[in-house]
Amino acid sequence: MNLIKNKQKINDVNAYLLIAFAFALPLTVAGANIIDAFIVLLWLARGTFKEDWNEVKNNKVVLAVLGFYLLHIVGLLWTEDMQWGLHILKKESKFLMIPIFMLFVRQEHIKYYIYAFLAAMTLSEVLSYGVWLEIIPEFKHATVINPTPFMSHISYNPLLAFAIYLLLISLLFDENLKKKQKILYVLFVITMSINMFITGGRAGQVMFFTMLIIIVFQYFNSSIIKSLIISLLILPVIFILAYKGSNIFNSRVNLAVTSVINYEEDKNTSVGQRLTYLINSYEIIQANAIFGVGTGDFKNEYHKVNQRNTPEVTTTVNPHNMYVLELVQFGLIGFISLLSILYYQVAFASKNENLMLKYIGITLPLLFTVIMLSDSYLLGHYTGMLFIFFSAFIYKNYKYKTSKENKVKI
């Protein structure tokens, strides 16, 4: 009896810690990690490992994630740089949090997870505007030119794009949303969208445009032609307004275009370096197509190729492309393993009876499919934990009882 009571207490504490985690995720690495550690320690103290495994073992998303992580362990067998391999393994160990979080997420708390995340992103947005308007002084990552307060623009804009999506999906599909809430959500969609273009995260901006296309297709799901026409009307208008109205967006678009055109003359621009990483990594992939170079050998193998082909370009420990990173480390096997996670997420979500969770569950992997072309976003903390946390409650097998309970109010 005491064991049952203790288990229930741990379940309750961890369930509420997950709400706190949702709020901490966009604001503080240390805070999120502390909450993360408490959840793991309480899970270990609960000690019901066989029961826990039985709960998640039939979830194909979980199995794909565990397979992906296992590949990093096996990849140590043929790596030459064990130290760096263990470093990569440690960074990717966060994927183990998907099944652990999944044990404690609750269907009735889904709206609170999303509220908490949106509240943290709203705070970030307000502080971003404060720095941009010079109402508050620059701090941490935030500068007047590029006001991203708690993280770099590389991570901030993807999280911001996903926050905008959550607001839009609620506006379009939450029948329980009251008029005052709708007005508030519209206000934040507008201010967050503007905030997207006063910061310098190009990948997040691409994610924003991709998100708009997806949500148009989700809203007009019965008409592909209508969705295409509306997308082709909306996107150029928003792009032109942002290009004309935002100096940083204007300059970074121009810089990207110039960098591609003048790649041979100057390869040390941000875009030029990424192109170089891609070209040099392809040479490594060709020589190690099936099994790759191992979990820890990207850094050394890339350095060799870079010194031979492009010594004038700064070397890297990360190709800034998640697909390329997995291809170099594990060859075709790694590439398939990564894609399997995205595939099973979409397959799981497509069968979800809850319309909003279905759409969010399809959109999350689709957005990451796009932005992982420009950086290793599952390797980084903020974007990686966003992917992991939302995966834990979106792809859990909830036992829905009635159609009324299937509606998730956000």
PyMOL commands that set and color helices and strands:
alter all, ss='L'
color gray80, all
select helices_A, chain A and resi 2-24+29-46+49-56+60-78+82-104+107-132+153-173+179-196+202-219+224-245+247-261+270-287+298-309+322-350+355-371+381-394
alter helices_A, ss='H'
color red, helices_A
deselect
rebuild
show_as cartoon
